Amino acid sequence: MYLILLGAPGAGKGTQAEHLVARCGLVHVASGDLFRENIAQGTPLGQQAKTYVEQGLLVPDDLTVAMVMERLTQPDCQAGVLLDGFPRTVAQAEALQAALARQGKRLDAVLYIKVPTEVLLDRLAGRLLCRQCQAVYHTLFNPPKVPGACDACGGELYQRVDDSRETAQRRLEVYFAQTTPLIEHYRKLGLLREVNGNQDIPAVEAELVKVIAALEQVCGA
């Protein structure tokens, strides 16, 4: 099976990807990892990507698709793949589908972990760090016993600019502006499977596993 995992920052996509890989025997293929691996290994594709990365430019879609498709040909991917971080746009989605079709493959489903924006903001904002020991807290989900002080060493807690609500709001605006058309694209194709991400981690995982199990039955029929 070839699956795509979508989810906004704060949706828990990374955590669920780890669980699905372990539980369902899927191979996690993340576009960011592919870039780093190909560049580090000096592959022909990596050398091409490096010229763009070093100039601060976006790697062209055709090059990214080529990296993804090359990865999918490797033996460990034959049982099933969970694509993460790609595609990000409708153009990339169409390029990926065309590349899969040329190899006689197809995308089976797009798993979308859907979480209300306000909940995402609560999750993303409010992280606190200790200036002394770098322990991590959260104003809502893991508050310190004494406000402003680290439980472990008593150090002062502070919030990075990146963890402010305003920054989180901007991150989500960018994500949804870019990804909403992609979600609708896959919805129209009948490939989108929405999962309620406003639950605890085991409940979200259970829903995702249920969707994958149903897909396996269809694919094996």
Backbone as CSV, one residue per row, in Angstrom:
resi,resn,N_x,N_y,N_z,CA_x,CA_y,CA_z,C_x,C_y,C_z
1,MET,0.831,-1.195,0.000,0.000,0.000,0.000,0.867,1.246,0.000
2,TYR,0.368,2.256,-0.676,1.027,3.554,-0.693,0.083,4.563,-0.057
3,LEU,0.498,5.078,1.096,-0.332,5.994,1.869,0.392,7.314,2.086
4,ILE,-0.395,8.386,2.226,0.144,9.697,2.571,-0.445,10.089,3.920
5,LEU,0.376,10.652,4.795,-0.084,11.116,6.099,-0.047,12.638,6.129
6,LEU,-1.199,13.252,6.371,-1.311,14.702,6.452,-1.751,15.119,7.851
7,GLY,-1.274,16.282,8.280,-1.681,16.817,9.572,-0.981,18.129,9.819
8,ALA,-1.693,19.079,10.376,-1.116,20.399,10.646,-0.091,20.309,11.771
9,PRO,0.776,21.326,11.899,1.663,21.379,13.063,0.831,21.278,14.346
10,GLY,1.229,20.381,15.235,0.477,20.191,16.472,-0.556,19.081,16.405
11,ALA,-0.730,18.481,15.228,-1.734,17.419,15.082,-1.231,16.074,15.590
12,GLY,0.067,15.965,15.830,0.618,14.699,16.319,1.010,13.757,15.197
13,LYS,1.240,14.303,14.008,1.554,13.476,12.847,2.838,12.669,13.046
14,GLY,3.873,13.303,13.594,5.130,12.605,13.796,5.002,11.416,14.736
15,THR,4.279,11.624,15.835,4.053,10.543,16.802,3.290,9.395,16.158
16,GLN,2.236,9.722,15.419,1.424,8.682,14.801,2.195,7.948,13.707
17,ALA,3.051,8.654,12.989,3.855,8.002,11.957,4.733,6.921,12.584
18,GLU,5.352,7.246,13.718,6.205,6.263,14.404,5.392,5.036,14.808
19,HIS,4.201,5.266,15.346,3.359,4.159,15.814,2.887,3.289,14.648
20,LEU,2.485,3.939,13.546,1.972,3.184,12.407,3.060,2.339,11.759
21,VAL,4.255,2.890,11.684,5.377,2.149,11.116,5.632,0.877,11.931
22,ALA,5.613,1.031,13.250,5.885,-0.111,14.131,4.740,-1.121,14.132
23,ARG,3.519,-0.618,14.095,2.361,-1.500,14.272,1.882,-2.143,12.968
24,CYS,2.010,-1.428,11.855,1.443,-1.903,10.596,2.483,-2.375,9.588
25,GLY,3.757,-2.320,9.979,4.796,-2.798,9.079,5.031,-1.914,7.875
26,LEU,4.692,-0.631,8.003,4.902,0.312,6.909,6.303,0.923,7.002
27,VAL,6.802,1.394,5.876,8.074,2.104,5.852,7.778,3.594,5.816
28,HIS,8.374,4.338,6.739,8.159,5.785,6.830,9.106,6.488,5.867
29,VAL,8.548,7.137,4.864,9.354,7.865,3.881,9.048,9.351,4.024
30,ALA,9.975,10.088,4.636,9.810,11.525,4.857,10.687,12.278,3.879
31,SER,10.098,13.249,3.185,10.844,13.970,2.146,12.072,14.675,2.723
32,GLY,11.952,15.239,3.928,13.097,15.917,4.540,14.260,14.975,4.769
33,ASP,13.955,13.756,5.219,15.000,12.753,5.435,15.656,12.359,4.109
34,LEU,14.837,12.257,3.044,15.372,11.879,1.737,16.391,12.902,1.242
35,PHE,16.061,14.182,1.418,16.997,15.229,1.011,18.324,15.069,1.744
36,ARG,18.238,14.957,3.072,19.455,14.874,3.886,20.277,13.632,3.539
37,GLU,19.606,12.495,3.361,20.313,11.249,3.069,20.992,11.303,1.702
38,ASN,20.278,11.783,0.687,20.847,11.834,-0.655,22.008,12.819,-0.750
39,ILE,21.877,13.950,-0.055,22.957,14.935,-0.057,24.175,14.390,0.689
40,ALA,23.939,13.761,1.842,25.039,13.212,2.641,25.776,12.100,1.895
41,GLN,25.019,11.283,1.138,25.623,10.160,0.425,26.197,10.565,-0.931
42,GLY,25.927,11.797,-1.342,26.463,12.273,-2.612,25.882,11.592,-3.823
43,THR,24.617,11.148,-3.740,23.981,10.509,-4.889,23.769,11.549,-5.997
44,PRO,23.576,11.093,-7.247,23.312,12.055,-8.331,22.140,12.983,-8.019
45,LEU,21.059,12.423,-7.459,19.913,13.253,-7.090,20.271,14.195,-5.949
46,GLY,21.071,13.694,-5.005,21.485,14.523,-3.881,22.352,15.681,-4.310
47,GLN,23.222,15.442,-5.279,24.087,16.509,-5.773,23.281,17.597,-6.472
48,GLN,22.237,17.177,-7.197,21.365,18.157,-7.841,20.608,18.973,-6.796
49,ALA,20.088,18.273,-5.768,19.323,18.959,-4.726,20.200,19.927,-3.945
50,LYS,21.445,19.530,-3.738,22.371,20.346,-2.942,22.562,21.725,-3.543
51,THR,22.597,21.809,-4.872,22.806,23.115,-5.520,21.662,24.072,-5.196
52,TYR,20.459,23.536,-5.073,19.309,24.377,-4.731,19.318,24.737,-3.248
53,VAL,19.588,23.729,-2.405,19.590,23.942,-0.956,20.631,24.987,-0.561
54,GLU,21.824,24.888,-1.157,22.901,25.822,-0.814,22.579,27.252,-1.210
55,GLN,21.731,27.411,-2.221,21.332,28.748,-2.649,20.056,29.231,-1.962
56,GLY,19.540,28.389,-1.057,18.328,28.765,-0.346,17.083,28.692,-1.206
57,LEU,17.136,27.885,-2.278,16.014,27.759,-3.200,15.230,26.480,-2.919
58,LEU,13.955,26.469,-3.308,13.149,25.271,-3.179,13.622,24.228,-4.187
59,VAL,13.701,22.997,-3.751,14.071,21.912,-4.663,12.901,21.688,-5.621
60,PRO,13.139,21.656,-6.931,12.051,21.480,-7.901,11.241,20.212,-7.652
61,ASP,9.949,20.277,-8.001,9.058,19.147,-7.766,9.544,17.872,-8.443
62,ASP,10.028,18.002,-9.697,10.430,16.791,-10.423,11.602,16.085,-9.750
63,LEU,12.485,16.862,-9.125,13.629,16.279,-8.428,13.177,15.590,-7.142
64,THR,12.255,16.227,-6.431,11.718,15.621,-5.212,10.978,14.334,-5.526
65,VAL,10.160,14.354,-6.582,9.423,13.157,-6.988,10.394,12.046,-7.369
66,ALA,11.464,12.404,-8.058,12.461,11.403,-8.454,13.073,10.734,-7.229
67,MET,13.352,11.527,-6.182,13.906,10.959,-4.942,12.906,10.011,-4.290
68,VAL,11.650,10.441,-4.242,10.607,9.613,-3.625,10.454,8.305,-4.397
69,MET,10.386,8.392,-5.726,10.179,7.202,-6.544,11.364,6.248,-6.448
70,GLU,12.583,6.801,-6.383,13.760,5.956,-6.225,13.701,5.206,-4.901
71,ARG,13.236,5.890,-3.855,13.114,5.257,-2.537,12.074,4.137,-2.562
72,LEU,10.998,4.334,-3.308,9.918,3.352,-3.345,10.335,2.060,-4.054
73,THR,11.406,2.125,-4.847,11.861,0.918,-5.548,12.706,0.015,-4.666
74,GLN,13.109,0.495,-3.491,13.970,-0.297,-2.622,13.179,-1.431,-1.959
75,PRO,13.831,-2.562,-1.710,13.150,-3.767,-1.232,12.286,-3.577,0.005
76,ASP,12.737,-2.745,0.958,11.982,-2.612,2.206,10.642,-1.901,2.012
77,CYS,10.449,-1.287,0.862,9.206,-0.545,0.623,8.109,-1.404,-0.003
78,GLN,8.406,-2.634,-0.310,7.438,-3.448,-1.046,6.193,-3.798,-0.236
79,ALA,6.301,-3.859,1.090,5.155,-4.225,1.918,4.199,-3.058,2.158
80,GLY,4.690,-1.838,2.000,3.833,-0.676,2.234,4.627,0.534,2.659
81,VAL,4.150,1.713,2.249,4.879,2.958,2.494,3.944,4.023,3.046
82,LEU,4.458,4.773,4.011,3.743,5.919,4.557,4.538,7.169,4.188
83,LEU,4.024,7.942,3.237,4.699,9.157,2.788,4.375,10.309,3.726
84,ASP,5.398,11.053,4.103,5.234,12.128,5.082,6.015,13.359,4.610
85,GLY,5.319,14.502,4.519,5.989,15.735,4.115,5.949,15.991,2.624
86,PHE,5.404,15.068,1.878,5.277,15.205,0.434,4.127,14.326,-0.021
87,PRO,3.267,14.820,-0.899,3.274,16.145,-1.515,2.730,17.228,-0.586
88,ARG,3.061,18.484,-0.908,2.566,19.634,-0.155,1.623,20.504,-0.972
89,THR,1.635,20.335,-2.281,0.787,21.130,-3.170,0.083,20.209,-4.159
90,VAL,-0.951,20.743,-4.829,-1.682,19.956,-5.826,-0.755,19.589,-6.978
91,ALA,0.118,20.515,-7.372,1.054,20.227,-8.467,1.957,19.049,-8.106
92,GLN,2.436,19.013,-6.870,3.276,17.910,-6.425,2.469,16.603,-6.384
93,ALA,1.214,16.699,-5.967,0.352,15.517,-5.908,0.150,14.925,-7.296
94,GLU,-0.080,15.792,-8.275,-0.286,15.320,-9.640,0.992,14.717,-10.204
95,ALA,2.140,15.320,-9.886,3.419,14.783,-10.350,3.684,13.416,-9.734
96,LEU,3.355,13.264,-8.458,3.552,11.984,-7.772,2.650,10.913,-8.378
97,GLN,1.375,11.253,-8.606,0.450,10.279,-9.175,0.899,9.826,-10.562
98,ALA,1.395,10.754,-11.361,1.870,10.410,-12.702,3.080,9.486,-12.621
99,ALA,3.984,9.773,-11.692,5.179,8.947,-11.531,4.809,7.538,-11.059
100,LEU,3.871,7.442,-10.136,3.416,6.138,-9.669,2.779,5.347,-10.808
101,ALA,1.958,6.032,-11.602,1.269,5.367,-12.711,2.269,4.805,-13.718
102,ARG,3.358,5.542,-13.956,4.362,5.070,-14.907,5.022,3.777,-14.438
103,GLN,5.011,3.539,-13.127,5.585,2.306,-12.580,4.516,1.260,-12.266
104,GLY,3.288,1.539,-12.712,2.202,0.600,-12.475,1.726,0.571,-11.032
105,LYS,1.956,1.678,-10.320,1.553,1.770,-8.920,0.479,2.832,-8.761
106,ARG,-0.145,2.851,-7.584,-1.164,3.866,-7.330,-1.205,4.196,-5.851
107,LEU,-1.695,5.381,-5.564,-1.881,5.802,-4.181,-3.166,5.180,-3.659
108,ASP,-3.103,4.576,-2.469,-4.281,3.904,-1.920,-5.154,4.818,-1.075
109,ALA,-4.542,5.720,-0.310,-5.337,6.613,0.531,-4.466,7.717,1.108
110,VAL,-5.141,8.782,1.528,-4.493,9.899,2.211,-5.118,10.002,3.594
111,LEU,-4.320,9.776,4.613,-4.793,9.816,5.997,-4.604,11.232,6.536
112,TYR,-5.700,11.879,6.880,-5.640,13.266,7.347,-6.063,13.346,8.808
113,ILE,-5.112,13.679,9.670,-5.410,13.850,11.098,-5.958,15.263,11.285
114,LYS,-7.261,15.363,11.472,-7.927,16.665,11.537,-8.112,17.110,12.991
115,VAL,-7.638,18.320,13.284,-7.723,18.873,14.639,-8.211,20.320,14.533
116,PRO,-9.180,20.741,15.385,-9.650,22.131,15.352,-8.496,23.113,15.556
117,THR,-8.574,24.255,14.882,-7.494,25.235,14.928,-7.185,25.688,16.352
118,GLU,-8.215,25.940,17.154,-7.994,26.396,18.528,-7.224,25.361,19.346
119,VAL,-7.521,24.097,19.105,-6.805,23.026,19.810,-5.346,22.988,19.358
120,LEU,-5.130,23.157,18.059,-3.755,23.197,17.543,-2.975,24.337,18.171
121,LEU,-3.619,25.496,18.290,-2.958,26.655,18.904,-2.589,26.368,20.351
122,ASP,-3.505,25.731,21.083,-3.227,25.393,22.480,-2.038,24.442,22.586
123,ARG,-1.959,23.506,21.648,-0.864,22.533,21.682,0.470,23.177,21.322
124,LEU,0.457,24.050,20.303,1.702,24.638,19.814,2.235,25.724,20.728
125,ALA,1.316,26.535,21.257,1.733,27.652,22.106,1.828,27.182,23.559
126,GLY,2.554,27.922,24.354,2.591,27.634,25.784,3.742,26.775,26.247
127,ARG,4.663,26.423,25.345,5.811,25.633,25.783,6.766,26.522,26.569
128,LEU,7.298,25.982,27.669,8.223,26.708,28.535,9.518,25.918,28.678
129,LEU,10.636,26.630,28.733,11.938,25.993,28.903,12.635,26.537,30.144
130,CYS,13.412,25.681,30.795,14.199,26.116,31.941,15.520,26.688,31.439
131,ARG,15.881,27.869,31.923,17.123,28.501,31.480,18.361,27.734,31.944
132,GLN,18.223,26.984,33.030,19.393,26.290,33.579,19.569,24.880,33.031
133,CYS,18.520,24.049,33.126,18.681,22.637,32.737,17.951,22.282,31.451
134,GLN,17.253,23.247,30.853,16.538,23.068,29.583,15.370,22.082,29.669
135,ALA,14.868,21.832,30.868,13.678,20.985,31.010,12.508,21.659,30.300
136,VAL,11.601,20.842,29.759,10.488,21.363,28.959,9.170,21.221,29.728
137,TYR,8.393,22.298,29.724,7.061,22.301,30.346,6.063,22.884,29.356
138,HIS,4.782,22.815,29.713,3.730,23.428,28.909,2.702,24.012,29.860
139,THR,2.258,25.222,29.548,1.338,25.910,30.457,0.041,25.135,30.685
140,LEU,-0.396,24.345,29.685,-1.642,23.585,29.821,-1.424,22.109,30.095
141,PHE,-0.497,21.492,29.352,-0.376,20.038,29.375,0.685,19.497,30.331
142,ASN,1.630,20.340,30.715,2.662,19.906,31.655,3.173,21.105,32.451
143,PRO,2.294,21.721,33.240,2.702,22.932,33.957,3.649,22.616,35.121
144,PRO,4.526,23.546,35.460,5.413,23.339,36.615,4.602,23.412,37.905
145,LYS,5.125,22.805,38.955,4.415,22.841,40.238,4.336,24.264,40.781
146,VAL,5.415,25.010,40.596,5.444,26.420,41.001,5.553,27.265,39.735
147,PRO,4.590,28.142,39.471,4.626,28.948,38.249,5.958,29.680,38.069
148,GLY,6.537,29.528,36.885,7.771,30.240,36.566,9.043,29.591,37.048
149,ALA,8.929,28.455,37.754,10.125,27.799,38.296,10.185,26.332,37.865
150,CYS,11.381,25.872,37.562,11.587,24.489,37.142,11.452,23.534,38.320
151,ASP,10.708,22.458,38.130,10.538,21.451,39.182,11.862,20.794,39.531
152,ALA,12.720,20.613,38.519,13.951,19.850,38.724,15.050,20.643,39.416
153,CYS,15.259,21.899,38.950,16.400,22.644,39.493,16.027,24.018,40.046
154,GLY,14.772,24.390,39.933,14.341,25.695,40.439,14.689,26.857,39.523
155,GLY,15.236,26.547,38.345,15.628,27.596,37.408,14.436,28.351,36.848
156,GLU,14.722,29.518,36.285,13.664,30.355,35.710,13.153,29.745,34.405
157,LEU,11.835,29.736,34.233,11.227,29.250,33.003,10.957,30.422,32.062
158,TYR,11.157,30.197,30.783,10.904,31.254,29.802,10.291,30.645,28.546
159,GLN,9.731,31.498,27.704,9.128,31.035,26.459,9.888,31.601,25.268
160,ARG,10.269,30.718,24.339,10.921,31.169,23.114,9.901,31.875,22.223
161,VAL,10.386,32.768,21.394,9.503,33.473,20.474,8.776,32.485,19.575
162,ASP,9.473,31.405,19.182,8.885,30.404,18.299,7.707,29.675,18.931
163,ASP,7.600,29.734,20.248,6.543,29.010,20.953,5.385,29.917,21.368
164,SER,5.385,31.158,20.911,4.305,32.080,21.282,3.053,31.770,20.476
165,ARG,1.918,32.216,20.958,0.648,31.977,20.268,0.620,32.689,18.912
166,GLU,1.228,33.873,18.849,1.241,34.627,17.598,2.026,33.864,16.520
167,THR,3.167,33.309,16.901,3.968,32.542,15.957,3.229,31.283,15.522
168,ALA,2.577,30.614,16.481,1.803,29.416,16.169,0.682,29.735,15.182
169,GLN,0.031,30.883,15.391,-1.046,31.306,14.498,-0.525,31.469,13.069
170,ARG,0.633,32.093,12.931,1.214,32.301,11.595,1.589,30.971,10.947
171,ARG,2.154,30.057,11.740,2.517,28.742,11.205,1.296,28.019,10.650
172,LEU,0.200,28.088,11.380,-1.013,27.399,10.951,-1.630,28.066,9.727
173,GLU,-1.576,29.381,9.675,-2.110,30.091,8.510,-1.369,29.675,7.243
174,VAL,-0.048,29.597,7.348,0.760,29.177,6.200,0.425,27.740,5.804
175,TYR,0.311,26.869,6.809,0.027,25.461,6.534,-1.304,25.303,5.814
176,PHE,-2.352,25.911,6.348,-3.678,25.717,5.759,-3.811,26.389,4.394
177,ALA,-3.143,27.526,4.203,-3.170,28.174,2.892,-2.554,27.260,1.838
178,GLN,-1.516,26.556,2.227,-0.815,25.667,1.304,-1.501,24.320,1.137
179,THR,-2.056,23.798,2.231,-2.512,22.412,2.243,-4.003,22.224,1.980
180,THR,-4.831,23.217,2.262,-6.278,23.065,2.047,-6.608,22.652,0.614
181,PRO,-6.011,23.289,-0.413,-6.288,22.831,-1.784,-5.883,21.376,-2.008
182,LEU,-4.795,20.938,-1.366,-4.339,19.558,-1.493,-5.351,18.601,-0.869
183,ILE,-5.860,18.966,0.305,-6.861,18.138,0.985,-8.107,18.000,0.114
184,GLU,-8.561,19.108,-0.462,-9.748,19.078,-1.319,-9.490,18.273,-2.593
185,HIS,-8.273,18.353,-3.101,-7.886,17.571,-4.286,-8.062,16.080,-4.022
186,TYR,-7.553,15.638,-2.897,-7.663,14.213,-2.573,-9.086,13.822,-2.178
187,ARG,-9.827,14.768,-1.617,-11.228,14.482,-1.285,-12.018,14.204,-2.576
188,LYS,-11.785,15.045,-3.595,-12.486,14.872,-4.871,-12.121,13.557,-5.542
189,LEU,-10.902,13.101,-5.338,-10.456,11.832,-5.910,-10.955,10.628,-5.117
190,GLY,-11.594,10.894,-3.963,-12.104,9.806,-3.132,-11.033,9.092,-2.334
191,LEU,-9.873,9.736,-2.188,-8.755,9.101,-1.478,-8.604,9.569,-0.034
192,LEU,-9.278,10.657,0.336,-9.086,11.232,1.670,-9.817,10.426,2.737
193,ARG,-9.100,10.156,3.831,-9.687,9.490,4.999,-9.410,10.370,6.211
194,GLU,-10.439,11.038,6.709,-10.260,11.935,7.852,-10.333,11.164,9.155
195,VAL,-9.424,11.495,10.057,-9.391,10.884,11.383,-9.452,12.001,12.415
196,ASN,-10.248,11.812,13.436,-10.395,12.812,14.491,-9.130,12.863,15.343
197,GLY,-8.359,13.940,15.177,-7.121,14.086,15.930,-7.294,14.763,17.268
198,ASN,-8.536,15.143,17.605,-8.801,15.808,18.886,-9.134,14.767,19.944
199,GLN,-8.253,13.785,20.084,-8.382,12.702,21.060,-6.994,12.417,21.604
200,ASP,-6.938,11.502,22.579,-5.615,11.147,23.074,-4.892,10.294,22.030
201,ILE,-3.590,10.144,22.200,-2.748,9.474,21.204,-3.222,8.051,20.885
202,PRO,-3.532,7.205,21.895,-3.977,5.841,21.569,-5.271,5.814,20.762
203,ALA,-6.194,6.742,21.033,-7.464,6.760,20.309,-7.260,7.143,18.845
204,VAL,-6.392,8.117,18.601,-6.090,8.510,17.224,-5.418,7.350,16.492
205,GLU,-4.477,6.711,17.167,-3.788,5.568,16.560,-4.770,4.461,16.204
206,ALA,-5.712,4.201,17.105,-6.698,3.145,16.863,-7.538,3.445,15.621
207,GLU,-7.921,4.705,15.439,-8.701,5.087,14.259,-7.887,4.903,12.986
208,LEU,-6.629,5.324,13.031,-5.767,5.194,11.860,-5.562,3.720,11.493
209,VAL,-5.319,2.899,12.498,-5.120,1.465,12.258,-6.380,0.847,11.669
210,LYS,-7.544,1.281,12.136,-8.820,0.773,11.614,-8.965,1.107,10.134
211,VAL,-8.597,2.334,9.770,-8.668,2.752,8.363,-7.727,1.907,7.513
212,ILE,-6.494,1.712,8.003,-5.509,0.935,7.248,-5.957,-0.522,7.109
213,ALA,-6.541,-1.087,8.157,-7.019,-2.472,8.105,-8.108,-2.627,7.044
214,ALA,-9.002,-1.641,6.964,-10.064,-1.683,5.949,-9.481,-1.594,4.548
215,LEU,-8.452,-0.761,4.398,-7.795,-0.630,3.097,-7.104,-1.941,2.702
216,GLU,-6.499,-2.591,3.681,-5.810,-3.865,3.399,-6.784,-4.913,2.890
217,GLN,-7.997,-4.915,3.439,-9.013,-5.860,2.997,-9.407,-5.588,1.551
218,VAL,-9.540,-4.298,1.212,-9.914,-3.923,-0.148,-8.790,-4.267,-1.121
219,CYS,-7.535,-3.926,-0.709,-6.397,-4.176,-1.584,-6.161,-5.669,-1.802
220,GLY,-6.502,-6.452,-0.788,-6.264,-7.896,-0.902,-7.413,-8.644,-1.523
221,ALA,-8.530,-7.913,-1.741,-9.712,-8.600,-2.301,-9.501,-8.947,-3.771
